[in-house]
Amino acid sequence: MSEARVLLPRAERQEAILRGAARAFAHSGYAATSMEDVAAASGITKLIVYRHFDSKEELYRAVLERVSDRLTEEFLTRMSRVERRGIGARSMLVVAREDPEGFSLLFRHAVREPQFAEYAHSHRERALLATRHLLQPSLGHDPDLLAWGAETVVSYLVEAVLHWLEFGDPDRDDEMVELTTSGLLALVEAWRS
């Protein structure tokens, strides 16, 4: 056990716990992961974990909220810029690189966990709402077309980022964003026709 981790300030200890929890949950799943596993992955004792989180469910939810909040923050920051090309792919990839296990939990694992499926769906609904707004100038006001287009775009971006985390070279992240964005723009242009 690392004494340095135990002596970290509270916020840094909590951050270490969230990162360790994301690793442990992504590796073994929610049901098979114990608080001991989280403590081991975080490099601290189980007692320290319980000083920060009352239960495994609270901890899992905190991991999901952390990733969701970061995605929202990154997206809104990029929306405030003049150049928005690649906003979806870049926002997701930045957060996924910061916390790959947490990103995977939010988009792959949480939807299969009964306690967390609603949370994952809620985050996805926010992403779909933003995407419908961005697609409206290209696709018009047909609600069915916008709903289908948004689902397609969000699914494409999530899967593109998850697969890039697995197979892509971090030094080529800019290339991935450009290729993903070009593909999406071509797709939206085809839908316009």
PyMOL CGO cylinders between C-alpha atoms (Angstrom):
from pymol import cmd
from pymol.cgo import CYLINDER

trace = [
    CYLINDER, 0.00, 0.00, 0.00, 1.42, 3.37, -0.96, 0.3, 1, 1, 1, 1, 1, 1,
    CYLINDER, 1.42, 3.37, -0.96, 1.78, 5.74, 2.01, 0.3, 1, 1, 1, 1, 1, 1,
    CYLINDER, 1.78, 5.74, 2.01, 2.00, 8.65, -0.44, 0.3, 1, 1, 1, 1, 1, 1,
    CYLINDER, 2.00, 8.65, -0.44, -1.56, 7.99, -1.64, 0.3, 1, 1, 1, 1, 1, 1,
    CYLINDER, -1.56, 7.99, -1.64, -2.90, 7.84, 1.92, 0.3, 1, 1, 1, 1, 1, 1,
    CYLINDER, -2.90, 7.84, 1.92, -1.31, 11.22, 2.70, 0.3, 1, 1, 1, 1, 1, 1,
    CYLINDER, -1.31, 11.22, 2.70, -2.73, 12.95, -0.39, 0.3, 1, 1, 1, 1, 1, 1,
    CYLINDER, -2.73, 12.95, -0.39, -5.19, 15.79, 0.12, 0.3, 1, 1, 1, 1, 1, 1,
    CYLINDER, -5.19, 15.79, 0.12, -8.84, 14.68, 0.19, 0.3, 1, 1, 1, 1, 1, 1,
    CYLINDER, -8.84, 14.68, 0.19, -9.64, 15.78, -3.38, 0.3, 1, 1, 1, 1, 1, 1,
    CYLINDER, -9.64, 15.78, -3.38, -6.61, 13.96, -4.78, 0.3, 1, 1, 1, 1, 1, 1,
    CYLINDER, -6.61, 13.96, -4.78, -7.45, 10.81, -2.77, 0.3, 1, 1, 1, 1, 1, 1,
    CYLINDER, -7.45, 10.81, -2.77, -10.99, 10.94, -4.12, 0.3, 1, 1, 1, 1, 1, 1,
    CYLINDER, -10.99, 10.94, -4.12, -9.63, 11.31, -7.67, 0.3, 1, 1, 1, 1, 1, 1,
    CYLINDER, -9.63, 11.31, -7.67, -7.36, 8.29, -7.14, 0.3, 1, 1, 1, 1, 1, 1,
    CYLINDER, -7.36, 8.29, -7.14, -10.32, 6.29, -5.84, 0.3, 1, 1, 1, 1, 1, 1,
    CYLINDER, -10.32, 6.29, -5.84, -12.48, 7.22, -8.84, 0.3, 1, 1, 1, 1, 1, 1,
    CYLINDER, -12.48, 7.22, -8.84, -9.74, 6.24, -11.29, 0.3, 1, 1, 1, 1, 1, 1,
    CYLINDER, -9.74, 6.24, -11.29, -9.06, 2.99, -9.45, 0.3, 1, 1, 1, 1, 1, 1,
    CYLINDER, -9.06, 2.99, -9.45, -12.78, 2.23, -9.27, 0.3, 1, 1, 1, 1, 1, 1,
    CYLINDER, -12.78, 2.23, -9.27, -13.19, 2.82, -13.00, 0.3, 1, 1, 1, 1, 1, 1,
    CYLINDER, -13.19, 2.82, -13.00, -10.33, 0.38, -13.68, 0.3, 1, 1, 1, 1, 1, 1,
    CYLINDER, -10.33, 0.38, -13.68, -11.73, -2.25, -11.31, 0.3, 1, 1, 1, 1, 1, 1,
    CYLINDER, -11.73, -2.25, -11.31, -15.33, -1.96, -12.57, 0.3, 1, 1, 1, 1, 1, 1,
    CYLINDER, -15.33, -1.96, -12.57, -14.26, -1.98, -16.23, 0.3, 1, 1, 1, 1, 1, 1,
    CYLINDER, -14.26, -1.98, -16.23, -12.13, -5.07, -15.62, 0.3, 1, 1, 1, 1, 1, 1,
    CYLINDER, -12.13, -5.07, -15.62, -14.59, -7.20, -13.62, 0.3, 1, 1, 1, 1, 1, 1,
    CYLINDER, -14.59, -7.20, -13.62, -18.01, -5.58, -13.92, 0.3, 1, 1, 1, 1, 1, 1,
    CYLINDER, -18.01, -5.58, -13.92, -20.10, -4.04, -11.17, 0.3, 1, 1, 1, 1, 1, 1,
    CYLINDER, -20.10, -4.04, -11.17, -21.34, -7.24, -9.49, 0.3, 1, 1, 1, 1, 1, 1,
    CYLINDER, -21.34, -7.24, -9.49, -17.95, -8.96, -9.41, 0.3, 1, 1, 1, 1, 1, 1,
    CYLINDER, -17.95, -8.96, -9.41, -16.03, -5.93, -8.10, 0.3, 1, 1, 1, 1, 1, 1,
    CYLINDER, -16.03, -5.93, -8.10, -15.68, -5.51, -4.35, 0.3, 1, 1, 1, 1, 1, 1,
    CYLINDER, -15.68, -5.51, -4.35, -14.68, -2.45, -2.39, 0.3, 1, 1, 1, 1, 1, 1,
    CYLINDER, -14.68, -2.45, -2.39, -11.45, -4.34, -1.63, 0.3, 1, 1, 1, 1, 1, 1,
    CYLINDER, -11.45, -4.34, -1.63, -10.83, -4.54, -5.38, 0.3, 1, 1, 1, 1, 1, 1,
    CYLINDER, -10.83, -4.54, -5.38, -11.40, -0.79, -5.69, 0.3, 1, 1, 1, 1, 1, 1,
    CYLINDER, -11.40, -0.79, -5.69, -9.03, -0.12, -2.79, 0.3, 1, 1, 1, 1, 1, 1,
    CYLINDER, -9.03, -0.12, -2.79, -6.34, -2.31, -4.36, 0.3, 1, 1, 1, 1, 1, 1,
    CYLINDER, -6.34, -2.31, -4.36, -6.76, -0.63, -7.77, 0.3, 1, 1, 1, 1, 1, 1,
    CYLINDER, -6.76, -0.63, -7.77, -6.57, 2.78, -6.06, 0.3, 1, 1, 1, 1, 1, 1,
    CYLINDER, -6.57, 2.78, -6.06, -3.49, 1.95, -4.00, 0.3, 1, 1, 1, 1, 1, 1,
    CYLINDER, -3.49, 1.95, -4.00, -5.22, 2.66, -0.68, 0.3, 1, 1, 1, 1, 1, 1,
    CYLINDER, -5.22, 2.66, -0.68, -7.07, 0.82, 2.06, 0.3, 1, 1, 1, 1, 1, 1,
    CYLINDER, -7.07, 0.82, 2.06, -10.74, -0.15, 2.03, 0.3, 1, 1, 1, 1, 1, 1,
    CYLINDER, -10.74, -0.15, 2.03, -11.24, 2.10, 5.06, 0.3, 1, 1, 1, 1, 1, 1,
    CYLINDER, -11.24, 2.10, 5.06, -10.09, 5.13, 3.04, 0.3, 1, 1, 1, 1, 1, 1,
    CYLINDER, -10.09, 5.13, 3.04, -12.49, 4.20, 0.22, 0.3, 1, 1, 1, 1, 1, 1,
    CYLINDER, -12.49, 4.20, 0.22, -15.37, 4.08, 2.73, 0.3, 1, 1, 1, 1, 1, 1,
    CYLINDER, -15.37, 4.08, 2.73, -14.37, 7.48, 4.13, 0.3, 1, 1, 1, 1, 1, 1,
    CYLINDER, -14.37, 7.48, 4.13, -15.15, 8.89, 0.67, 0.3, 1, 1, 1, 1, 1, 1,
    CYLINDER, -15.15, 8.89, 0.67, -18.00, 6.66, -0.52, 0.3, 1, 1, 1, 1, 1, 1,
    CYLINDER, -18.00, 6.66, -0.52, -20.67, 4.93, 1.55, 0.3, 1, 1, 1, 1, 1, 1,
    CYLINDER, -20.67, 4.93, 1.55, -21.33, 2.13, -0.91, 0.3, 1, 1, 1, 1, 1, 1,
    CYLINDER, -21.33, 2.13, -0.91, -20.17, 0.47, -4.09, 0.3, 1, 1, 1, 1, 1, 1,
    CYLINDER, -20.17, 0.47, -4.09, -23.27, 1.79, -5.86, 0.3, 1, 1, 1, 1, 1, 1,
    CYLINDER, -23.27, 1.79, -5.86, -22.48, 5.37, -4.81, 0.3, 1, 1, 1, 1, 1, 1,
    CYLINDER, -22.48, 5.37, -4.81, -18.92, 4.90, -6.06, 0.3, 1, 1, 1, 1, 1, 1,
    CYLINDER, -18.92, 4.90, -6.06, -19.99, 3.51, -9.45, 0.3, 1, 1, 1, 1, 1, 1,
    CYLINDER, -19.99, 3.51, -9.45, -22.46, 6.37, -9.85, 0.3, 1, 1, 1, 1, 1, 1,
    CYLINDER, -22.46, 6.37, -9.85, -19.71, 8.87, -8.98, 0.3, 1, 1, 1, 1, 1, 1,
    CYLINDER, -19.71, 8.87, -8.98, -17.48, 7.42, -11.72, 0.3, 1, 1, 1, 1, 1, 1,
    CYLINDER, -17.48, 7.42, -11.72, -20.30, 7.77, -14.26, 0.3, 1, 1, 1, 1, 1, 1,
    CYLINDER, -20.30, 7.77, -14.26, -21.14, 11.31, -13.14, 0.3, 1, 1, 1, 1, 1, 1,
    CYLINDER, -21.14, 11.31, -13.14, -17.49, 12.34, -13.35, 0.3, 1, 1, 1, 1, 1, 1,
    CYLINDER, -17.49, 12.34, -13.35, -17.20, 11.18, -16.97, 0.3, 1, 1, 1, 1, 1, 1,
    CYLINDER, -17.20, 11.18, -16.97, -20.60, 12.62, -17.91, 0.3, 1, 1, 1, 1, 1, 1,
    CYLINDER, -20.60, 12.62, -17.91, -19.75, 15.99, -16.36, 0.3, 1, 1, 1, 1, 1, 1,
    CYLINDER, -19.75, 15.99, -16.36, -16.39, 16.07, -18.15, 0.3, 1, 1, 1, 1, 1, 1,
    CYLINDER, -16.39, 16.07, -18.15, -18.02, 15.26, -21.49, 0.3, 1, 1, 1, 1, 1, 1,
    CYLINDER, -18.02, 15.26, -21.49, -20.52, 18.08, -20.99, 0.3, 1, 1, 1, 1, 1, 1,
    CYLINDER, -20.52, 18.08, -20.99, -17.80, 20.51, -19.93, 0.3, 1, 1, 1, 1, 1, 1,
    CYLINDER, -17.80, 20.51, -19.93, -15.56, 19.62, -22.88, 0.3, 1, 1, 1, 1, 1, 1,
    CYLINDER, -15.56, 19.62, -22.88, -18.42, 19.86, -25.37, 0.3, 1, 1, 1, 1, 1, 1,
    CYLINDER, -18.42, 19.86, -25.37, -19.63, 23.24, -24.06, 0.3, 1, 1, 1, 1, 1, 1,
    CYLINDER, -19.63, 23.24, -24.06, -16.08, 24.62, -24.09, 0.3, 1, 1, 1, 1, 1, 1,
    CYLINDER, -16.08, 24.62, -24.09, -15.69, 23.60, -27.72, 0.3, 1, 1, 1, 1, 1, 1,
    CYLINDER, -15.69, 23.60, -27.72, -19.16, 24.97, -28.61, 0.3, 1, 1, 1, 1, 1, 1,
    CYLINDER, -19.16, 24.97, -28.61, -18.01, 28.42, -27.46, 0.3, 1, 1, 1, 1, 1, 1,
    CYLINDER, -18.01, 28.42, -27.46, -15.23, 28.44, -30.05, 0.3, 1, 1, 1, 1, 1, 1,
    CYLINDER, -15.23, 28.44, -30.05, -15.57, 29.78, -33.57, 0.3, 1, 1, 1, 1, 1, 1,
    CYLINDER, -15.57, 29.78, -33.57, -14.16, 26.61, -35.18, 0.3, 1, 1, 1, 1, 1, 1,
    CYLINDER, -14.16, 26.61, -35.18, -16.48, 23.75, -34.33, 0.3, 1, 1, 1, 1, 1, 1,
    CYLINDER, -16.48, 23.75, -34.33, -15.37, 21.19, -36.88, 0.3, 1, 1, 1, 1, 1, 1,
    CYLINDER, -15.37, 21.19, -36.88, -14.96, 17.85, -35.17, 0.3, 1, 1, 1, 1, 1, 1,
    CYLINDER, -14.96, 17.85, -35.17, -16.60, 19.02, -31.95, 0.3, 1, 1, 1, 1, 1, 1,
    CYLINDER, -16.60, 19.02, -31.95, -18.25, 15.68, -31.17, 0.3, 1, 1, 1, 1, 1, 1,
    CYLINDER, -18.25, 15.68, -31.17, -15.30, 13.43, -31.98, 0.3, 1, 1, 1, 1, 1, 1,
    CYLINDER, -15.30, 13.43, -31.98, -12.77, 15.73, -30.31, 0.3, 1, 1, 1, 1, 1, 1,
    CYLINDER, -12.77, 15.73, -30.31, -14.86, 16.22, -27.14, 0.3, 1, 1, 1, 1, 1, 1,
    CYLINDER, -14.86, 16.22, -27.14, -15.36, 12.49, -26.72, 0.3, 1, 1, 1, 1, 1, 1,
    CYLINDER, -15.36, 12.49, -26.72, -11.77, 11.57, -27.53, 0.3, 1, 1, 1, 1, 1, 1,
    CYLINDER, -11.77, 11.57, -27.53, -10.30, 14.12, -25.10, 0.3, 1, 1, 1, 1, 1, 1,
    CYLINDER, -10.30, 14.12, -25.10, -12.39, 12.75, -22.24, 0.3, 1, 1, 1, 1, 1, 1,
    CYLINDER, -12.39, 12.75, -22.24, -11.84, 9.14, -23.29, 0.3, 1, 1, 1, 1, 1, 1,
    CYLINDER, -11.84, 9.14, -23.29, -8.06, 9.67, -23.27, 0.3, 1, 1, 1, 1, 1, 1,
    CYLINDER, -8.06, 9.67, -23.27, -8.28, 11.21, -19.78, 0.3, 1, 1, 1, 1, 1, 1,
    CYLINDER, -8.28, 11.21, -19.78, -10.33, 8.32, -18.41, 0.3, 1, 1, 1, 1, 1, 1,
    CYLINDER, -10.33, 8.32, -18.41, -10.64, 5.38, -20.81, 0.3, 1, 1, 1, 1, 1, 1,
    CYLINDER, -10.64, 5.38, -20.81, -12.14, 2.99, -18.27, 0.3, 1, 1, 1, 1, 1, 1,
    CYLINDER, -12.14, 2.99, -18.27, -14.70, 5.56, -17.08, 0.3, 1, 1, 1, 1, 1, 1,
    CYLINDER, -14.70, 5.56, -17.08, -15.65, 6.37, -20.69, 0.3, 1, 1, 1, 1, 1, 1,
    CYLINDER, -15.65, 6.37, -20.69, -16.14, 2.67, -21.39, 0.3, 1, 1, 1, 1, 1, 1,
    CYLINDER, -16.14, 2.67, -21.39, -18.22, 2.26, -18.23, 0.3, 1, 1, 1, 1, 1, 1,
    CYLINDER, -18.22, 2.26, -18.23, -20.54, 5.07, -19.26, 0.3, 1, 1, 1, 1, 1, 1,
    CYLINDER, -20.54, 5.07, -19.26, -21.05, 3.96, -22.84, 0.3, 1, 1, 1, 1, 1, 1,
    CYLINDER, -21.05, 3.96, -22.84, -20.65, 0.17, -22.74, 0.3, 1, 1, 1, 1, 1, 1,
    CYLINDER, -20.65, 0.17, -22.74, -21.17, -1.19, -19.25, 0.3, 1, 1, 1, 1, 1, 1,
    CYLINDER, -21.17, -1.19, -19.25, -23.64, 1.03, -17.40, 0.3, 1, 1, 1, 1, 1, 1,
    CYLINDER, -23.64, 1.03, -17.40, -26.50, 0.38, -19.82, 0.3, 1, 1, 1, 1, 1, 1,
    CYLINDER, -26.50, 0.38, -19.82, -26.33, -3.32, -18.90, 0.3, 1, 1, 1, 1, 1, 1,
    CYLINDER, -26.33, -3.32, -18.90, -26.41, -2.70, -15.16, 0.3, 1, 1, 1, 1, 1, 1,
    CYLINDER, -26.41, -2.70, -15.16, -29.99, -2.37, -13.84, 0.3, 1, 1, 1, 1, 1, 1,
    CYLINDER, -29.99, -2.37, -13.84, -29.02, 0.21, -11.17, 0.3, 1, 1, 1, 1, 1, 1,
    CYLINDER, -29.02, 0.21, -11.17, -27.26, 2.43, -13.71, 0.3, 1, 1, 1, 1, 1, 1,
    CYLINDER, -27.26, 2.43, -13.71, -29.05, 1.93, -17.01, 0.3, 1, 1, 1, 1, 1, 1,
    CYLINDER, -29.05, 1.93, -17.01, -31.29, 4.94, -16.44, 0.3, 1, 1, 1, 1, 1, 1,
    CYLINDER, -31.29, 4.94, -16.44, -28.27, 7.13, -15.73, 0.3, 1, 1, 1, 1, 1, 1,
    CYLINDER, -28.27, 7.13, -15.73, -26.57, 5.99, -18.94, 0.3, 1, 1, 1, 1, 1, 1,
    CYLINDER, -26.57, 5.99, -18.94, -29.78, 6.57, -20.90, 0.3, 1, 1, 1, 1, 1, 1,
    CYLINDER, -29.78, 6.57, -20.90, -30.13, 10.05, -19.38, 0.3, 1, 1, 1, 1, 1, 1,
    CYLINDER, -30.13, 10.05, -19.38, -26.61, 11.00, -20.48, 0.3, 1, 1, 1, 1, 1, 1,
    CYLINDER, -26.61, 11.00, -20.48, -27.28, 9.62, -23.96, 0.3, 1, 1, 1, 1, 1, 1,
    CYLINDER, -27.28, 9.62, -23.96, -30.52, 11.64, -24.18, 0.3, 1, 1, 1, 1, 1, 1,
    CYLINDER, -30.52, 11.64, -24.18, -28.58, 14.84, -23.47, 0.3, 1, 1, 1, 1, 1, 1,
    CYLINDER, -28.58, 14.84, -23.47, -26.09, 13.92, -26.21, 0.3, 1, 1, 1, 1, 1, 1,
    CYLINDER, -26.09, 13.92, -26.21, -28.96, 13.18, -28.60, 0.3, 1, 1, 1, 1, 1, 1,
    CYLINDER, -28.96, 13.18, -28.60, -30.65, 16.50, -27.83, 0.3, 1, 1, 1, 1, 1, 1,
    CYLINDER, -30.65, 16.50, -27.83, -27.45, 18.41, -28.60, 0.3, 1, 1, 1, 1, 1, 1,
    CYLINDER, -27.45, 18.41, -28.60, -26.92, 16.39, -31.78, 0.3, 1, 1, 1, 1, 1, 1,
    CYLINDER, -26.92, 16.39, -31.78, -30.48, 17.00, -33.00, 0.3, 1, 1, 1, 1, 1, 1,
    CYLINDER, -30.48, 17.00, -33.00, -29.88, 20.71, -32.49, 0.3, 1, 1, 1, 1, 1, 1,
    CYLINDER, -29.88, 20.71, -32.49, -26.65, 20.54, -34.53, 0.3, 1, 1, 1, 1, 1, 1,
    CYLINDER, -26.65, 20.54, -34.53, -28.31, 18.48, -37.29, 0.3, 1, 1, 1, 1, 1, 1,
    CYLINDER, -28.31, 18.48, -37.29, -31.40, 20.66, -37.65, 0.3, 1, 1, 1, 1, 1, 1,
    CYLINDER, -31.40, 20.66, -37.65, -29.87, 23.12, -40.14, 0.3, 1, 1, 1, 1, 1, 1,
    CYLINDER, -29.87, 23.12, -40.14, -28.96, 20.20, -42.41, 0.3, 1, 1, 1, 1, 1, 1,
    CYLINDER, -28.96, 20.20, -42.41, -31.94, 17.90, -41.94, 0.3, 1, 1, 1, 1, 1, 1,
    CYLINDER, -31.94, 17.90, -41.94, -34.78, 20.32, -41.28, 0.3, 1, 1, 1, 1, 1, 1,
    CYLINDER, -34.78, 20.32, -41.28, -37.51, 19.94, -38.68, 0.3, 1, 1, 1, 1, 1, 1,
    CYLINDER, -37.51, 19.94, -38.68, -38.81, 16.42, -39.34, 0.3, 1, 1, 1, 1, 1, 1,
    CYLINDER, -38.81, 16.42, -39.34, -38.73, 14.93, -35.80, 0.3, 1, 1, 1, 1, 1, 1,
    CYLINDER, -38.73, 14.93, -35.80, -38.40, 11.34, -37.00, 0.3, 1, 1, 1, 1, 1, 1,
    CYLINDER, -38.40, 11.34, -37.00, -35.51, 12.16, -39.32, 0.3, 1, 1, 1, 1, 1, 1,
    CYLINDER, -35.51, 12.16, -39.32, -33.77, 14.21, -36.63, 0.3, 1, 1, 1, 1, 1, 1,
    CYLINDER, -33.77, 14.21, -36.63, -34.21, 11.45, -34.03, 0.3, 1, 1, 1, 1, 1, 1,
    CYLINDER, -34.21, 11.45, -34.03, -32.82, 8.83, -36.41, 0.3, 1, 1, 1, 1, 1, 1,
    CYLINDER, -32.82, 8.83, -36.41, -29.95, 11.08, -37.50, 0.3, 1, 1, 1, 1, 1, 1,
    CYLINDER, -29.95, 11.08, -37.50, -28.99, 11.94, -33.93, 0.3, 1, 1, 1, 1, 1, 1,
    CYLINDER, -28.99, 11.94, -33.93, -29.04, 8.27, -32.86, 0.3, 1, 1, 1, 1, 1, 1,
    CYLINDER, -29.04, 8.27, -32.86, -26.87, 7.38, -35.84, 0.3, 1, 1, 1, 1, 1, 1,
    CYLINDER, -26.87, 7.38, -35.84, -24.34, 10.17, -35.21, 0.3, 1, 1, 1, 1, 1, 1,
    CYLINDER, -24.34, 10.17, -35.21, -24.03, 9.56, -31.46, 0.3, 1, 1, 1, 1, 1, 1,
    CYLINDER, -24.03, 9.56, -31.46, -23.68, 5.79, -31.94, 0.3, 1, 1, 1, 1, 1, 1,
    CYLINDER, -23.68, 5.79, -31.94, -21.05, 6.33, -34.65, 0.3, 1, 1, 1, 1, 1, 1,
    CYLINDER, -21.05, 6.33, -34.65, -19.03, 8.73, -32.50, 0.3, 1, 1, 1, 1, 1, 1,
    CYLINDER, -19.03, 8.73, -32.50, -19.15, 6.56, -29.38, 0.3, 1, 1, 1, 1, 1, 1,
    CYLINDER, -19.15, 6.56, -29.38, -18.11, 3.43, -31.26, 0.3, 1, 1, 1, 1, 1, 1,
    CYLINDER, -18.11, 3.43, -31.26, -15.43, 5.29, -33.22, 0.3, 1, 1, 1, 1, 1, 1,
    CYLINDER, -15.43, 5.29, -33.22, -13.86, 6.57, -30.00, 0.3, 1, 1, 1, 1, 1, 1,
    CYLINDER, -13.86, 6.57, -30.00, -14.13, 3.25, -28.17, 0.3, 1, 1, 1, 1, 1, 1,
    CYLINDER, -14.13, 3.25, -28.17, -12.51, 1.40, -31.07, 0.3, 1, 1, 1, 1, 1, 1,
    CYLINDER, -12.51, 1.40, -31.07, -9.82, 4.08, -31.42, 0.3, 1, 1, 1, 1, 1, 1,
    CYLINDER, -9.82, 4.08, -31.42, -8.95, 3.68, -27.72, 0.3, 1, 1, 1, 1, 1, 1,
    CYLINDER, -8.95, 3.68, -27.72, -8.47, -0.02, -28.37, 0.3, 1, 1, 1, 1, 1, 1,
    CYLINDER, -8.47, -0.02, -28.37, -6.70, 0.05, -31.73, 0.3, 1, 1, 1, 1, 1, 1,
    CYLINDER, -6.70, 0.05, -31.73, -5.53, 3.62, -32.39, 0.3, 1, 1, 1, 1, 1, 1,
    CYLINDER, -5.53, 3.62, -32.39, -2.23, 5.32, -31.75, 0.3, 1, 1, 1, 1, 1, 1,
    CYLINDER, -2.23, 5.32, -31.75, -2.56, 8.36, -29.42, 0.3, 1, 1, 1, 1, 1, 1,
    CYLINDER, -2.56, 8.36, -29.42, -0.06, 10.20, -31.63, 0.3, 1, 1, 1, 1, 1, 1,
    CYLINDER, -0.06, 10.20, -31.63, -2.62, 9.95, -34.45, 0.3, 1, 1, 1, 1, 1, 1,
    CYLINDER, -2.62, 9.95, -34.45, -5.62, 11.28, -32.49, 0.3, 1, 1, 1, 1, 1, 1,
    CYLINDER, -5.62, 11.28, -32.49, -5.88, 14.37, -34.70, 0.3, 1, 1, 1, 1, 1, 1,
    CYLINDER, -5.88, 14.37, -34.70, -6.04, 12.14, -37.76, 0.3, 1, 1, 1, 1, 1, 1,
    CYLINDER, -6.04, 12.14, -37.76, -8.80, 10.06, -36.15, 0.3, 1, 1, 1, 1, 1, 1,
    CYLINDER, -8.80, 10.06, -36.15, -10.83, 13.20, -35.39, 0.3, 1, 1, 1, 1, 1, 1,
    CYLINDER, -10.83, 13.20, -35.39, -10.42, 14.42, -38.98, 0.3, 1, 1, 1, 1, 1, 1,
    CYLINDER, -10.42, 14.42, -38.98, -11.35, 11.07, -40.54, 0.3, 1, 1, 1, 1, 1, 1,
    CYLINDER, -11.35, 11.07, -40.54, -14.34, 10.63, -38.23, 0.3, 1, 1, 1, 1, 1, 1,
    CYLINDER, -14.34, 10.63, -38.23, -15.54, 14.17, -38.88, 0.3, 1, 1, 1, 1, 1, 1,
    CYLINDER, -15.54, 14.17, -38.88, -15.12, 13.87, -42.65, 0.3, 1, 1, 1, 1, 1, 1,
    CYLINDER, -15.12, 13.87, -42.65, -17.11, 10.65, -42.59, 0.3, 1, 1, 1, 1, 1, 1,
    CYLINDER, -17.11, 10.65, -42.59, -19.90, 12.23, -40.57, 0.3, 1, 1, 1, 1, 1, 1,
    CYLINDER, -19.90, 12.23, -40.57, -20.06, 15.29, -42.80, 0.3, 1, 1, 1, 1, 1, 1,
    CYLINDER, -20.06, 15.29, -42.80, -20.29, 13.07, -45.90, 0.3, 1, 1, 1, 1, 1, 1,
    CYLINDER, -20.29, 13.07, -45.90, -23.04, 11.09, -44.24, 0.3, 1, 1, 1, 1, 1, 1,
    CYLINDER, -23.04, 11.09, -44.24, -25.05, 14.19, -43.32, 0.3, 1, 1, 1, 1, 1, 1,
    CYLINDER, -25.05, 14.19, -43.32, -24.55, 15.56, -46.84, 0.3, 1, 1, 1, 1, 1, 1,
    CYLINDER, -24.55, 15.56, -46.84, -25.92, 12.29, -48.27, 0.3, 1, 1, 1, 1, 1, 1,
    CYLINDER, -25.92, 12.29, -48.27, -28.93, 12.56, -45.92, 0.3, 1, 1, 1, 1, 1, 1,
    CYLINDER, -28.93, 12.56, -45.92, -29.60, 16.08, -47.20, 0.3, 1, 1, 1, 1, 1, 1,
    CYLINDER, -29.60, 16.08, -47.20, -29.91, 14.72, -50.73, 0.3, 1, 1, 1, 1, 1, 1,
]
cmd.load_cgo(trace, "trace")
